[in-house]
Amino acid sequence: MTTATLSSCTTTAHYADSPQYRDGAFRNPVQPKMRGNAFVMTWRFLFGKPKDTVPTAPLPVTAITPDILRATPDGSLFRLGHSTVLLKLGDAFWLTDPVFSRRASPMQWAGPERFHPPPISIAELPPIEGVILSHDHYDHLDKAAILELTPKTKYFLTPLGVGDLLVEWGVPADKVLQLDWWDSIPVGGMRFTATPAQHFSGRAPFAENPTLWASWVIEGAGLRVFFSGDTGYFDGFKAIGDKFGPFDLTLVECGAYNQDWPDVHMQPEQTLQAHLDLRGKRLMPVHNGTFDLAFHGWREPMDRITALAAAHGVEIATPAIGQPLSVRESAATAAWWRTAR
């Protein structure tokens, strides 16, 4: 593991120095399997979607105000939707994969549309110590949100190459901290480590992994949190758990899975196993409930993961969108998605 400094992370990344960069692109240690035909898959997305992939009525959303954020105890978080989580740790605010736009798409007139509005606007957010980015896909890296967040954000923590995108968009280079897998950096009294994930990247058709993807270990304020970003199940979870576990809370993807892309998104059974490999105390499933990105029913990921957690005696946290959750203390959370249509 390499400990980076703020100054060493602000320059353009030298990709060739990364073990993850080979033959002009970033690579997984094991090539993920993708089944099916791209044309057939696109046709299914356009014309063959089941009716239950999108809710038929507004979802419950608890509005968040600046006063609520000021009064919320340190060691808390709010789920804002999909993989966007606002954490209050070390008396500062941190934001994962902020997506606030109406659609997770390169254009706002087409593409997956939000099931619900964000519970708070970017304008209402307090100053953000750091934005933590996992990769460059549109449901995780929202250009409009990044540009609006830039004036109130001190640092953007990214995998290699993603930071270069931000600088191209106009984010000051001295705010951008780019890390390779297993690089660790102290920021704002916390420590962040970019850890492996099994996924891919690209914001244009046929782009071949131009930037790196990562999960993140977040340590500080007497707490340890894991954020998976997007990933298939792989042996890296155990390696991360052995190095950094146990975790007080794991934020692990559970949604947008399909049998045709088994190695880049996890089935709920694999989400549970990843949490166990990480030696997590409590699991909070993310990457669901906001966008229609697969063929399963929109409720299915939460139904399956909560049933699996109950069967295996795993503590699970399922806060509704906008509902506060203590990272420090266990508390019951309701199955909010079962009350929505």
C-alpha positions as CSV (number, residue, x, y, z in Angstrom):
1,M,0.0,0.0,0.0
2,T,1.3,3.4,-1.0
3,T,0.7,6.6,1.1
4,A,0.2,9.5,-1.2
5,T,0.4,13.2,-0.5
6,L,-1.9,16.0,-1.6
7,S,0.8,17.5,-3.8
8,S,1.6,14.1,-5.5
9,C,-2.0,13.5,-6.4
10,T,-2.8,16.8,-8.0
11,T,-0.7,16.3,-11.2
12,T,-2.0,14.4,-14.2
13,A,-1.7,10.7,-13.6
14,H,1.1,8.7,-15.3
15,Y,-1.0,5.8,-16.3
16,A,1.9,3.7,-17.6
17,D,3.2,3.5,-14.0
18,S,0.0,1.7,-12.9
19,P,-0.1,-2.1,-12.7
20,Q,-3.7,-1.7,-13.8
21,Y,-2.8,0.0,-17.1
22,R,-1.8,-2.3,-20.0
23,D,-1.8,-2.1,-23.8
24,G,-3.3,1.4,-23.8
25,A,-6.2,0.9,-21.4
26,F,-7.0,0.0,-17.8
27,R,-7.6,-3.7,-17.2
28,N,-9.0,-6.0,-14.5
29,P,-6.7,-8.8,-13.3
30,V,-9.2,-11.2,-14.7
31,Q,-11.2,-10.3,-17.8
32,P,-14.9,-10.0,-16.9
33,K,-17.3,-12.1,-19.0
34,M,-20.1,-10.4,-20.9
35,R,-22.8,-12.5,-22.5
36,G,-25.2,-11.8,-25.3
37,N,-25.2,-9.5,-28.2
38,A,-25.0,-5.7,-27.9
39,F,-27.7,-5.1,-30.5
40,V,-30.0,-7.6,-28.9
41,M,-29.5,-6.1,-25.5
42,T,-30.2,-2.6,-26.8
43,W,-33.3,-3.8,-28.4
44,R,-34.5,-5.3,-25.1
45,F,-33.8,-2.1,-23.3
46,L,-35.8,-0.1,-25.8
47,F,-38.7,-2.5,-26.5
48,G,-38.6,-5.5,-24.2
49,K,-38.6,-4.1,-20.7
50,P,-40.9,-5.7,-18.1
51,K,-43.5,-3.3,-16.7
52,D,-42.3,-3.5,-13.1
53,T,-38.8,-2.1,-13.6
54,V,-40.2,1.4,-12.8
55,P,-42.5,2.4,-9.9
56,T,-45.9,3.5,-10.9
57,A,-46.3,6.2,-8.1
58,P,-43.9,8.6,-6.4
59,L,-41.5,7.1,-3.9
60,P,-41.3,8.3,-0.3
61,V,-38.6,10.9,0.0
62,T,-37.7,12.7,3.2
63,A,-36.6,16.3,2.5
64,I,-33.3,17.4,4.0
65,T,-32.7,21.0,5.0
66,P,-29.5,22.8,6.0
67,D,-30.8,23.0,9.5
68,I,-31.2,19.2,9.6
69,L,-27.7,18.7,8.4
70,R,-26.3,21.1,11.1
71,A,-28.2,19.3,13.8
72,T,-27.3,15.8,12.7
73,P,-24.7,14.1,14.9
74,D,-21.2,13.4,13.6
75,G,-21.0,9.8,12.4
76,S,-24.2,9.9,10.3
77,L,-25.2,9.6,6.7
78,F,-28.1,10.3,4.3
79,R,-28.8,8.3,1.2
80,L,-29.6,10.7,-1.5
81,G,-30.4,8.1,-4.2
82,H,-28.7,5.4,-6.3
83,S,-25.0,5.4,-5.1
84,T,-25.1,9.0,-3.8
85,V,-24.5,9.1,-0.1
86,L,-23.8,12.2,2.1
87,L,-21.7,11.4,5.1
88,K,-21.0,13.6,8.1
89,L,-17.7,12.3,9.5
90,G,-15.0,14.2,11.4
91,D,-17.2,17.3,11.5
92,A,-17.1,17.6,7.7
93,F,-19.3,16.4,4.9
94,W,-18.3,13.9,2.2
95,L,-20.3,12.9,-0.8
96,T,-20.1,9.7,-2.8
97,D,-20.8,9.5,-6.6
98,P,-23.0,12.6,-6.7
99,V,-25.7,12.3,-9.3
100,F,-28.4,15.1,-9.1
101,S,-29.5,15.3,-12.8
102,R,-32.9,14.1,-14.0
103,R,-31.3,11.4,-16.2
104,A,-28.2,9.2,-15.9
105,S,-27.3,9.9,-19.5
106,P,-25.1,12.1,-21.7
107,M,-28.3,14.0,-22.7
108,Q,-31.2,15.1,-20.5
109,W,-33.9,14.4,-23.1
110,A,-33.3,10.6,-23.2
111,G,-32.0,7.9,-21.0
112,P,-32.8,6.4,-17.6
113,E,-34.9,8.9,-15.6
114,R,-35.0,9.3,-11.9
115,F,-37.7,7.6,-9.9
116,H,-37.6,10.4,-7.3
117,P,-36.1,13.9,-6.9
118,P,-33.0,14.4,-4.7
119,P,-34.0,15.1,-1.1
120,I,-31.8,18.2,-1.1
121,S,-30.5,20.4,-3.9
122,I,-26.8,21.1,-4.4
123,A,-27.4,24.7,-3.6
124,E,-28.7,23.8,-0.2
125,L,-25.7,21.5,0.6
126,P,-23.2,22.7,3.1
127,P,-19.5,23.1,2.1
128,I,-18.2,19.6,1.1
129,E,-14.8,18.6,2.3
130,G,-14.5,15.9,-0.4
131,V,-16.4,14.2,-3.2
132,I,-15.5,10.5,-3.6
133,L,-15.8,9.1,-7.1
134,S,-15.8,5.5,-8.0
135,H,-15.7,5.6,-11.9
136,D,-16.8,7.5,-14.9
137,H,-20.2,6.0,-15.9
138,Y,-23.1,8.4,-16.2
139,D,-25.0,7.0,-13.2
140,H,-22.0,7.8,-11.0
141,L,-20.3,10.8,-12.6
142,D,-22.7,13.6,-13.3
143,K,-20.9,16.4,-15.1
144,A,-23.6,19.0,-14.3
145,A,-23.4,18.1,-10.6
146,I,-19.6,18.2,-10.5
147,L,-19.6,21.7,-12.0
148,E,-22.2,22.9,-9.6
149,L,-20.4,21.3,-6.6
150,T,-17.0,22.6,-7.5
151,P,-17.2,26.1,-5.8
152,K,-18.3,24.5,-2.5
153,T,-16.0,21.4,-2.6
154,K,-12.5,21.3,-1.3
155,Y,-11.3,18.1,-2.9
156,F,-12.4,15.5,-5.4
157,L,-11.0,12.0,-4.8
158,T,-10.9,9.9,-7.9
159,P,-9.4,6.8,-9.5
160,L,-6.7,7.4,-12.1
161,G,-7.9,9.2,-15.2
162,V,-11.3,10.3,-13.8
163,G,-9.6,13.3,-12.2
164,D,-8.2,14.3,-15.7
165,L,-11.8,14.4,-16.9
166,L,-12.8,16.7,-14.1
167,V,-9.9,19.1,-14.9
168,E,-10.9,19.1,-18.6
169,W,-14.4,20.2,-17.4
170,G,-13.0,23.1,-15.5
171,V,-12.4,21.8,-12.0
172,P,-9.2,23.4,-10.6
173,A,-6.4,20.8,-10.8
174,D,-5.3,21.5,-7.2
175,K,-8.7,20.2,-6.0
176,V,-8.3,16.9,-7.8
177,L,-6.6,13.9,-6.0
178,Q,-6.1,10.9,-8.3
179,L,-5.3,7.5,-6.7
180,D,-4.4,4.1,-8.0
181,W,-5.6,0.9,-6.3
182,W,-4.1,0.6,-2.8
183,D,-3.0,4.2,-2.7
184,S,-3.9,5.9,0.6
185,I,-4.2,9.6,1.4
186,P,-5.0,11.7,4.5
187,V,-7.6,14.4,3.8
188,G,-9.5,16.6,6.2
189,G,-8.6,14.5,9.3
190,M,-9.7,11.3,7.5
191,R,-7.9,8.7,5.5
192,F,-9.0,7.4,2.1
193,T,-7.8,4.4,0.3
194,A,-8.7,3.5,-3.3
195,T,-9.2,-0.2,-3.4
196,P,-9.8,-2.7,-6.2
197,A,-13.1,-3.3,-8.0
198,Q,-14.0,-5.5,-10.9
199,H,-15.8,-3.3,-13.5
200,F,-15.1,-1.2,-16.6
201,S,-15.2,2.5,-17.8
202,G,-16.0,4.8,-20.6
203,R,-18.5,7.6,-21.4
204,A,-18.7,7.1,-25.1
205,P,-19.7,4.1,-27.3
206,F,-17.0,1.5,-27.7
207,A,-14.6,3.3,-25.3
208,E,-12.2,0.8,-24.0
209,N,-11.6,1.5,-20.3
210,P,-9.9,4.9,-20.6
211,T,-10.1,5.6,-16.8
212,L,-9.8,3.4,-13.7
213,W,-12.6,2.3,-11.4
214,A,-12.3,1.7,-7.7
215,S,-13.9,1.0,-4.4
216,W,-13.0,3.1,-1.4
217,V,-12.1,2.6,2.3
218,I,-13.0,5.6,4.4
219,E,-11.4,5.8,7.9
220,G,-11.6,8.4,10.6
221,A,-13.8,9.8,13.4
222,G,-13.4,6.4,15.1
223,L,-15.2,4.7,12.2
224,R,-14.4,2.6,9.1
225,V,-16.7,2.6,6.1
226,F,-16.5,0.8,2.8
227,F,-18.0,2.1,-0.5
228,S,-18.0,-0.4,-3.3
229,G,-18.8,1.7,-6.3
230,D,-19.7,-0.7,-9.1
231,T,-18.2,-4.1,-9.2
232,G,-18.7,-7.8,-9.8
233,Y,-17.9,-10.3,-7.1
234,F,-14.2,-11.1,-6.9
235,D,-11.5,-12.2,-4.5
236,G,-10.5,-8.5,-3.9
237,F,-13.3,-8.2,-1.2
238,K,-11.5,-10.7,1.0
239,A,-8.1,-8.9,0.4
240,I,-9.7,-5.6,1.4
241,G,-11.4,-7.1,4.4
242,D,-8.1,-8.7,5.6
243,K,-6.2,-5.4,5.2
244,F,-8.9,-2.9,6.6
245,G,-11.7,-4.8,8.2
246,P,-13.8,-5.0,10.2
247,F,-16.0,-2.2,8.8
248,D,-18.7,-0.4,10.8
249,L,-20.7,-0.1,7.7
250,T,-20.4,-1.4,4.1
251,L,-22.1,0.5,1.3
252,V,-22.3,-2.3,-1.3
253,E,-24.0,-2.3,-4.7
254,C,-27.1,-4.3,-5.1
255,G,-29.0,-3.5,-8.3
256,A,-28.7,-3.3,-12.1
257,Y,-27.6,-7.0,-12.2
258,N,-28.3,-9.4,-14.9
259,Q,-27.2,-12.9,-16.0
260,D,-25.7,-11.4,-19.2
261,W,-23.2,-9.3,-17.2
262,P,-22.3,-11.5,-14.2
263,D,-18.8,-10.3,-13.6
264,V,-19.4,-6.5,-13.5
265,H,-22.5,-6.2,-11.2
266,M,-23.3,-8.5,-8.3
267,Q,-26.4,-10.6,-7.7
268,P,-27.8,-10.0,-4.2
269,E,-26.3,-13.3,-3.0
270,Q,-22.9,-12.0,-4.0
271,T,-23.6,-8.6,-2.4
272,L,-24.1,-10.5,0.9
273,Q,-20.9,-12.5,0.4
274,A,-18.9,-9.4,-0.4
275,H,-20.1,-7.9,2.9
276,L,-19.0,-11.0,4.8
277,D,-15.6,-11.1,3.0
278,L,-15.2,-7.4,4.0
279,R,-15.9,-8.3,7.7
280,G,-18.7,-5.7,7.8
281,K,-20.8,-5.2,10.9
282,R,-23.7,-3.7,9.0
283,L,-24.7,-3.7,5.3
284,M,-26.4,-0.8,3.5
285,P,-27.3,-1.8,-0.1
286,V,-26.9,1.0,-2.7
287,H,-27.2,1.3,-6.5
288,N,-30.9,0.7,-6.6
289,G,-34.2,2.5,-6.2
290,T,-33.4,5.5,-8.4
291,F,-32.7,4.5,-12.0
292,D,-34.0,1.8,-14.3
293,L,-30.7,0.2,-15.5
294,A,-31.6,-3.5,-15.9
295,F,-34.5,-5.9,-16.5
296,H,-35.4,-6.9,-12.9
297,G,-38.3,-5.4,-11.0
298,W,-37.3,-2.2,-9.2
299,R,-38.2,-3.7,-5.8
300,E,-36.4,-6.9,-6.4
301,P,-32.8,-6.0,-5.2
302,M,-34.1,-4.8,-1.8
303,D,-36.5,-7.7,-1.4
304,R,-33.8,-10.3,-2.2
305,I,-31.0,-8.7,-0.1
306,T,-33.1,-8.2,3.0
307,A,-34.4,-11.8,2.8
308,L,-30.8,-13.1,2.4
309,A,-29.6,-10.9,5.3
310,A,-32.3,-12.2,7.6
311,A,-31.5,-15.8,6.6
312,H,-27.8,-15.4,7.4
313,G,-28.2,-13.2,10.5
314,V,-26.6,-10.2,8.9
315,E,-27.6,-6.8,10.2
316,I,-28.8,-4.6,7.3
317,A,-29.7,-0.9,7.1
318,T,-32.3,0.3,4.6
319,P,-32.9,4.0,5.2
320,A,-35.4,5.6,2.9
321,I,-34.2,8.3,0.6
322,G,-33.4,11.4,2.8
323,Q,-33.7,9.5,6.1
324,P,-30.7,9.9,8.4
325,L,-28.7,6.8,9.5
326,S,-26.2,6.6,12.3
327,V,-23.0,4.9,11.2
328,R,-22.1,4.4,14.9
329,E,-25.2,2.9,16.4
330,S,-27.6,0.2,15.2
331,A,-31.2,1.2,14.6
332,A,-34.2,-0.4,12.9
333,T,-35.0,0.8,9.4
334,A,-38.3,0.1,7.6
335,A,-38.8,-1.7,4.3
336,W,-39.9,1.6,2.6
337,W,-39.9,0.1,-0.9
338,R,-42.7,-2.3,0.0
339,T,-45.1,0.5,0.7
340,A,-44.5,2.1,-2.8
341,R,-46.2,1.0,-6.0
